[in-house]
Amino acid sequence: MPEFLLYAQRSAIKRITLGDNSEETLPLTGLRNAIAIDFEYSDNCVYWADITLDHIKRAYLDGSGNS
């Protein structure tokens, strides 16, 4: 997997692939006010805090397992 950077834009989490600078929005649903993201490399899971919902959420990079 190429190196990438994840960042939150409140209603979306985006990935920039380093090298070619391509950008894509992760296929996640239910984001209202996402901040403070983290990534678990071994499972390809992204975690974020949603301050509107007052929850910590998790999903795989492909959008599955969104909880």
N, C-alpha and C positions, 0 to 999 in steps of 0.2 A: 504494500500500500504506500503510495507517495505521501510525503510529508504535507501536513495541512494545518490550518489555523481555524478554530471555531470562534464565533462571536455571536452575541445576542443583540437583536434589534427589537426588543420588546415583544412584538407579535410574531417573530420568526427567529430561528437560529440558522446561521449561515456558515458555510465552509469555503475557505479559499485554499486551493491547492497551490503549494509553493512550487516555484519553477516556471509554470505557465500562467500563474495568477488567475486561473479560472475560478469562478465563483458560482456556488449553487445554494439554494435554500433547501434545508433538510425537510423531508416530507413529514412534519410533525403536526398534529392537530391539537386544538384546545389551548394554544398559547395565548395568554392575554397580556401579561406584563413580565416577560422572562428576563431575569438578570442572573448574575453570579453562576455561570456555567462551569462544569467540570467534565472531564472525559476519562473513562476507564479503558485503557488501551487493550487489556487482555480480553475484554468482552465486547469491545466496540460500542459501549454505552455512553450516552451523554446524560448528564444530570443538570438540572437548573432549578432555581427558585423562582416561583411565580408569586410576585408580591400582591397581585390583585386577588388570587385564589388563596393566598397564604399557605401554599403547599410546596414541597420539594418533589419534582417530577423526574421520571427516567424514561428513556427510550433508546433503542438501537439506532445506529446511524441511518438505517434504511427506513426508519419510521415505525417499525413493528415494536410491540411491547410497550407502547406509549401508556404510561400509568402515572 
